[in-house]
Amino acid sequence: MSRLVAAVHVITTHGEEGRAGFTATAVASVSDSPPTLLVCLNRRIRSASAFRQAGRFAVNMLAGEHQAVAESFGGRTAASGEPRFSVGHWREGALGVPCLQGAIAVFECRLVEARTIATHDVLVGRVEAVTLGPDGGKLAYLGRSYRVI
């Protein structure tokens, strides 16, 4: 799969345990009526349970300038939990979830289904709010490294 070019996203939530997030390339549109997205979440990450408990999440599509954000939320730095949010500029969205300012797009979703498949949870969310940012370079992942396209 490292040969597949993929868009880079940071998936965020805010629940009882505070804010949480992770970097993901496994994000896809499921339906446009109603607008629905799916996200694959590795259950071994520390914040995995927060996403099921909160019942809402944001899919932040990263711009080319957000590589440091991707690395922080992807575990490539020592930061975990709340300290990850010190990278980038964040605002609270309509659903109370962290939204990255300057992202290409932010999709705020309400969790409608979560399914466990092997090592991952597939989270299906109904899009309830969308924020479009600047349409510049996008961050992609290919060959185990980030690229701007």
N, C-alpha and C positions, 0 to 999 in steps of 0.2 A: 504493500500500500504506500510505501514511501515514494513510489514513482507516480502517484496520483497527485496532481495539483489540486490543492484545496484552499478555500477561503478560510481565514482565521477569525474566530469569534471568542469573546469572553462571555461566559454564561454566569449571571449573578443572581443572588437572591438575598432576602433579608427576613429572618425569622426570629424565633425566641433566642437563639444562640448568637444573634448579631448578623453581620453581613458575611457572605461567603461567595466564592467564585472559582471558576476553573477555565482553562483555555480548551477550546474544542474546534476540531475541523469536521466532526461528524454531525452536521446540521443540515436539515433538508426541509423543503416545503412539502406539506402533506396535502393540503387542500386550499383553494382560494375562497370556498364558500361552505362553511365559515373559514376564514383565514386561520390556518393551523400549521405549526412547525413541529419537527421532532428534533431531539437532541440526544446524543448517546453520552452517558455519564458512567465512568469507571467507578464501580462501587467501592473500590479500595481507597479512594481519596478521602481525606479527613472530613471534608464537608458534604459528602454524598447524602447523608441522612437529612441535612438541612433543606435540600431541595424538595424532598417528599413532604417534610413537615410544613414548610412555608406555603406550599401549594401555588406558588407564583414565581416567575423568573423572568429575567431579561436576556435577550440574545443581542449582544453588542457586536456588530460587524466592524472589524478593525480596519482603520486606514493605514497607509504605509508608514506613517509616523508613530504608530503604536506598537512597535516591536518590543519595547521595554515592558509595556503592559502585558503583552502575550507571554513574555519570558517570566515575569513575576507570577502570573496566575497559572503558568504551566509548570511551576516547580523548578525552574532553572535558576532561581535565586533562593536565598535562605528564608525569605519572607513566607509566612503562612497566615491564614485567617485574616483578621482585620488589617494588619500591616501591609498586605498586598494592595489595599486601596490608597496607599500613599503614592503609588505610581499612577499617573493620569489624573484627570479632573473629573470628579463624579458628582452627580446630582441625584436627588430622589425622584423617581418617575411617578406616573399616575397611579401605579399599583404599589408604590412604596418600595420598589426595588432599585438597586443602584444602576444608574445609566451613565455611560461614558460620554462626556462631552466631546464633540468632534468626531464621533464614530460615523462611519458611512451611513449606517442605519441602526436603529435600536427598536427591537420588537419586544414589547412587554406582553407576557403570556400568563394565562391562568392554567394551571395543570389540570388536564382532563383525563389523562391516563398515564400510568407508569407500569411498565412491564420489565421483568427481569429476564435477560437473555444472556446466558453464560456469565461473564465477568462484569457485564454492564447493565444499567437500567436505561431503557428507552423511555424518555420523557416526551409526552405529547402535550403541547400547549396551544390553547386557543388565543390568537393574537387579539389583544384588547386595546393596544395603543401602539402607534408607530411614530418615531421621530426620524426624519431624514436629515443627514448632515451634508457636509460638502462632498461633491462627487469627484474626488481626486484619486490618487494612487491607492490601491487596495493591498492589504497585507495577505500574502499567500504562503503556503507551506509546501515545499517540494524537496525531496532528497534529504530530509531531516534538517532543513534549514529554511529560514524565512527569506522571502523575496517580495519586492514591491512590483506590482503589475498595474 
